[in-house]
Amino acid sequence: MNIEPVNPSTKNPPEQFVGDVWLDMIAVPHEDRQHMTVGLVRFAPGARTAWHSHERGQYLYVTQGIGRFGTRDGQIVEVRPGQTLYTPPGQEHWHAAAHGTFMEHIAMTENGDEPKSTTTWAEHVTDDQFNGA
């Protein structure tokens, strides 16, 4: 048993995010058979991910603010603190903070067999897509 080291917050890259989005890793695999990663992600108002999918799906537990989550079919849901959003394996989606509020969520993702291909990134979400137009 051990206390995990505290790592500095990292700003997520502009190739995959619009606006200020910060990540604090909570848990990463230590052994070969472990696959779960957990991170605390903080979005500035209106900040968002690019379109992406996860090989084995993802759980997002909102802790603060209002999160907006969208899918390719145009569905947008707002998620509030205490609610968990599940995205199934391979479903393209995006997450964001609603306009006018910060949003924080805990992201729980199971790595694929090749961790670098766990998340597949695509193009940025347009303003119209974000706004549901």
RASULVEN-V496478 format. One record per pair of residues at least 6 apart in sequence whose ideal C-beta (glycine too) atoms are under 6 Angstrom apart, sorted by the first residue. I is the first residue (numbers start at 1). GAP is how many residues later the second one is. If there is no record, write none. Layout:
((I GAP) (I GAP))
This chain:
((7 18) (9 13) (9 15) (10 13) (11 11) (12 9) (12 11) (16 34) (16 105) (17 32) (18 30) (19 25) (19 27) (19 28) (20 24) (20 27) (21 22) (21 26) (22 20) (23 16) (23 18) (24 16) (25 14) (26 12) (26 13) (26 14) (27 11) (28 9) (35 75) (35 76) (36 74) (37 72) (38 70) (39 68) (40 66) (41 64) (41 66) (42 62) (43 54) (43 60) (45 52) (45 54) (45 55) (45 56) (46 53) (47 50) (48 46) (48 48) (48 77) (49 45) (49 46) (50 71) (50 74) (51 41) (51 43) (51 71) (51 72) (52 67) (52 69) (53 37) (53 38) (53 39) (53 67) (54 55) (54 65) (55 57) (55 63) (56 33) (56 54) (56 56) (57 30) (57 31) (57 32) (58 29) (58 51) (59 25) (59 27) (59 49) (60 25) (60 45) (60 47) (61 23) (61 44) (61 45) (62 17) (62 19) (62 21) (62 43) (63 18) (63 41) (64 17) (64 40) (65 32) (65 36) (65 37) (65 38) (66 12) (66 32) (66 35) (67 12) (67 36) (67 38) (68 8) (68 10) (68 28) (68 30) (69 8) (69 16) (69 26) (70 6) (70 24) (71 22) (72 20) (76 56) (79 6) (87 6) (94 31) (97 6) (111 7) (112 6))
